[in-house]
Every structure is written in structure tokens, then in C-alpha cells.
Amino acid sequence: LDEPTAGVDPKARRDFWEEIHALSAEGLTVLVSTHYMDEAERCDRIVYLLNGKLVARGSVAEVIAASGLSTFVIEGRDVRRLEGELQGKPGVDYAGFFGAALHVSSRDHDALERSVAPYRDRDGLTVTETRPSLEDVFIHLQEEAR
């Protein structure tokens, strides 16, 4: 299935994935290409191809673990202005928004921790270390491939 939920409403998208899971539970193998990482996370095994080259494969947990990424999420008042401020700081490989939350990722956990530490003390902000999402990992792999 090539990007089967592109352009469909959220209810139809959910129904579609429920049908895929039901078919899979009956033993049918389903191959899906998607650019939606939340959909890729629903799959048992994933393969990431970039410019015709195999970049990553395995279960979602395996791909995330193999990335070696650490990720912090910063939320709160005026968080939008922090993206540019964090770009280029030591240990910051990527800073970008996922909804209203700023994700900051790196392979160098200690340097990243030092770079986000000053934001822990700012009023109206919360800084939380979290497991990298598949989207964090794929963005990192794209940046790394450049």
C-alpha cells in the first residue's frame, strides 16, 4: 500500500489502520509505505530508504535504540523563540517543533544536557528528557546523510 492514508480525514485514517491490524492478526503480511512516522510506529518492522539506500531497518524500538539519540522536550511560554537560540549550541544536533513542543536531539547526551540545562530554570518552561520518537530519529538520519 503506497501512502494509503494521505489526504484522508482522521476518522477514516483510524478505521483504515484498524482494518490493517485486523488483517495482520489473521496472518496477512501488509507492506505499507508512508511518510507519517506515527503510522510507521504502528508497524512490526520498518525499513527506511533514503535516496535509494537502506539507512535503517528493524522494529521501531531497534531503530530508535540504534540511533544513539538523546532527546529533550521543551514546552511552555515563549518556547517558539528557543529553536533558533538552541541551533548550533554544543551537543545540539537538531532542534525542531512537534506541535507546540520543541524537541532537541543529539548523539552526545552530556553536551546536550549542558545546553538545555539553563532552560530548566526559566519561568514558564518545562524541560523533560524523553525517549526519541521515530520522527526524531528519521530527521537525524536525513541530516546525517547530507
N, C-alpha and C positions, 0 to 999 in steps of 0.2 A: 504494500500500500504506500503510495507516494504522497506524503503530506496530506493525508485524508481529512484532517480537521481544519485545514487552512480556510478561513473565511466563514466558518460555521459559528452559530451562537453558543454560549456556554452550556446550555442545557443539552443541545444536540451533541456537543463535544463529549460531555459526560456520558450520555447514552451510548455513543459510539464506543468509548473505552470500556464501558461495562460489557458490551457485546464482545469486544476483543478478548477481554479476560474470561468471559464465559466459554468462548471457543477454545481458548488456550487451556482452560481447565479440563476440557474434553479431549485434550491431546493434540490439537491442531497447532502447528508451528505457524506463527504470523511474523512476517518481516515488514517493518514499518520504517519509512524514512520520515524524519521530522526535524524542523528547526526549533521546535518548542522543547526546551530542556525539561520542563515539568512533565511532558509526555514521555521523553526518553527515560526519565526516572521511574516510569511505570513498567518498564521492560525488564525482563530477566537478565538479558545480556545486551550490551551495546557495543557498537563499533563507531569510531569517529574517523572519518576520512576528511582530509584537508588537501585540496589541490591534487586529488588522485592518490594521495599517500595515506597509508594507515598510521594514525597518530596514537590511538588508544583503543583498547578493547578489554572486555571483561564485564563483570557485574558492575552496577553503579558504585557499590562500595569499594570494589577493587580499583576502579578508575580513579575515584576520589583519593583513596589511600596512596596510590602510585604517584599522584601529582606532587605529593610532599608539601602541599599548600597549607598555610595557616590563614585564617580569615577572622577579621573582627567586623562587627556591625556597629555602626554609629547612628543613633536616632535622636531626634529631638528638635528643639527650636533652632532655626537658622542653620540646619545641617547642610543645606544646599551649597553654602559658601565654602564648605570644608573640602570639597572634592579637589578643587584647584590648589588649595593650600597643602593637601597631602601628597599630590602628584609629585614625584621626584624626591621625596624625603627618603632617607636611608631605610632600606628594608621594605619600601612600598613598591611592589611590582605592578599593582593595579588598584585603582580606586574608581568605583562607579556605582550608580544607583540601581537598586532593585526596588521599584516602587518608591516609597518615601525613605527607605533606609540606605545608608551608604555602606557598601561592602568594600573593605580594604584587605588585600591579599598579598602574600609573599611566601617564598620558599625559606626565607630567613626569619624564623619566628622571633628570635630575640631582638633583632633590629626592628622588626615590625612592632613588637611590644613597646619598645622605647619611643617609636614615632607616634603611636596612638596614645601613649600614657598621658601627655598633657591635656588631652581632651576629656579624660575621666574626671577632672576637677572643674570643668566648666558647667555652670548652672544651665539647666535645661537640656543637657546631653546625657545619653547613656552609651557606654562602650561595653560591648559584650563579645567575648571570644565565642566563636561558633564553628561547627563543622562546615567546611566549604561546601557550597552547593555544586551540583553538576555544572550549572551555568558559570560559577566562579572558575571551575577547572577548565571548561572549554574556552572561555575568554583568555585564560592564562596560556593555554596551548596555542591559541591563534597568535597571541602576542609573541610567544616564544618562537614560533615558526617564521616570523617576519625577519 
